[in-house]
Amino acid sequence: MTADEILPSDSAGKKISKTDQCAELIERLLSEGPRSTKDVVSTCEAVGFKMTTIKAAPKIWGSCGPW
């Protein structure tokens, strides 16, 4: 499974940035309850996000971890 399959586009059909996709994935993961940083990072990496994107994503909504 890839990030594009999980979070393909916004409601207008436009592609959203990888950082925004990653932030949305993290938000979805955390909506299920607390998770370890290792679990969040490994899930993000498993769908194709690079560590730089993963580190940048929480800054979108003001969270800097730990998750």
N, C-alpha and C positions, 0 to 999 in steps of 0.2 A: 504494500500500500504506500502511496506517495502523498506528500503534502497537498498536491493539487487535487487528488481524489478525495481527501478529507475536507478541504476548504477551497473549492475550485474558483469561486468568484464572488463579487459582491452582488447585491440584489439587482443591479443594473446590468449584470453580465460582464462587467469589466474585471480584469485580473487585478488582484490585490497583491501588494508587495509581500515578499517572503517574510519580512519582519512582522508585518501585520498578520499573516497566516500563522506564524509561529506563536505570536501573542494570543491569538484566538484559540489555538490548540492548547496552550498552557492554561488559559482561562477555563476551557472546557474540562481539562484534566483536574484542575483545582476545584471546580464546581462539585465534583464528586466527593470532596473531602481532602484533608491534608495528605500530602505525598512527600516523599523524600526528594531532595534535589537530584540525587542519583537516578531515581525513577523517572522524574520529569525529563531530565537530560537524555536518558537512554531512549525514552519514548520519542522525543523530538528527533534524535539522531536516526532512529529506526525508520522514520518516514522521510528522511533526506535533508533535514536541516543541519547546517554547519554550526559549530560552537559559537562563532561570532554572531550569527543570527539569533541563536538561543540566548546569549548574554544580552543582546540588544532588545529583545522582545519585551521583557518585563518593564522596561523604562517607558513604554507606551502608556501604561495605565498607572505608573508611579510606584510600582512594587519593585524592589530590588532583591527579593528573596530573603532568607531562605524559604523554600516552598515547604 
